[in-house]
Amino acid sequence: MNLTLYAGRTSPLANVANCSSPHQLKAPNLGKWGIKEELLHRIEIDIVHGKRVWHHEAYKAFVKLLLRTCGFVWYSISFLFLWQIANKMAAVTQNTPVPAHELVYEPESLPKLRSNSGEYLDQDSVGRLKETPIDTPMEEMRRRFEEDGYLFVRNVMPRDDVFDVRQAYFEHLAPTGILKPGTNPRDGIFDSTQDPVVHNGVGGRDLPEDRDRVDRLVTAHTHPMYNFLLEHPKLRGFVREFMGWEKDVLIKRTLLRHNVPHGFSTGIHYDRIFLRQGEAEFLTAWVPIGDCSAEGGGLMYMEDSTEVGKAMEADFMQRAAHFTKEERINGFNANMAKDGQLSHNVHALTEEIMDGKFGGGKRRRWLVGDFKAGDVVFHNPYMIHGAVKNEDPQGRIRLATDLRFYEEGADLDTRWMRSVWRPDDGL
């Protein structure tokens, strides 16, 4: 590590490689001690593993000039003073590195985002999800989840395990013509000569008319490799520890969804809309199955929207007081949109919430991430979210699954325990 002392200037330590916790250092103004600035510009100190090594030529120049101008006594005093500075700088390099979960990721640029319909969001309406390393203390993870409504955890599962599931899924769907000819199913590259509507996945407004395509979407939910993911010990173990549960229950109706470039995907909603039966709260895990860029069709979350979702749900329940129980728990009832979503236009919904009775005039950003295989985003039942329109520059198909967990014995939504997803299950 090389440090150059500058009188009254900022040290370049922050630019030194292998420094996990950069600090801006400022050398004291040595000019007032009679030490000439041109000399200080030539003095360099190497600090390697806490040892100080003076550059030989700089050291000789320093000694020569001091002896000429100040005499031996002044040289001794000045040398001791500079030695103390070197000790302090060496101590900086030996400080305990800042834990990864305390670092703040500030990207240089933000992606352009839009939903199924409508305009792109303004840049001041876009932000990044906070990343949480897997080794973050569990108490800190719980604090973040409570504060933010979500927890974006890196490396919950091994990367190769997740990519094995991705490969199996696209091998299963390959006969439908969804993949670009000559490409590896593991990559999941869409055949851009195909009509995206023909290859809508689960959650798209209209499923493919071809019966074989729909059947393959259904049977993908019982594929052995997909079941391997659902039972992955790293994922299930994390859920139990994070929630403080002795045993967890994963509902049978999971949602394994692909989202092709320029296709139609999941609208904007909060999960409680669709799981209103039962009093217990649940935990949603959104698992990207493969890498997914911010523009690649992954999820975006409305910042600080938990209270907005709760207010919307309370308003719905008040307006639905005259409904039967069956009507009230139905996500597609008379008070809801045709497909249960809040909107398919993120730009319009942002303005509507801000200006309406639920938003309190507060502008909320939409938060996204660059997701990698093995990552998981956990969120609460009221966090407002939806899919970004897939405009991945590499033509990758976004593949992910939505999982809901309850504590064993909780009053859960039994409708979601009947079977795996089917297009005619009414949910």
Buried (B, 14 or more C-beta within 10 A) or exposed (E): BEBBBBBEBEBEBEEBEEBEEEEEBEBEEBEEEEBEEEBBBBBBBEBEEEEBEBBEEBBEBBEEBBEEEBEEEBBEEBBEEBEEBBEEBBEBBEEEEEBBBEEEEEEEEBBBBBBBBBEBBEEEBBBBBBBBBBEBEEEEBBEBBEEBBBBBBBBBBEBEBBBBBBBBBBBBBEEBBBBBEEBEBBBBBBBEEBEBBBBBBBBBBEBBEEEEBBEBBBEBBEBEBBEEBBEBEBBBEBBBEBBEBEEBBBBEBBBBBBBBBBBBBBBBBBBBBBBBBBEEBBBBBBBBBBBBBBBBBBBBBBBBBBEBBBBBBEEBEEEBEEBEEEEBBBBBBEBBBEBBBBBBBBBBBBEBBBEEEBBEEEEBBBBBBBBBBBBBBBBBBBBBBBBBBBBBEEBBBBBBBBBBBBBEEBEBBEBBEEEBBBEEEEB
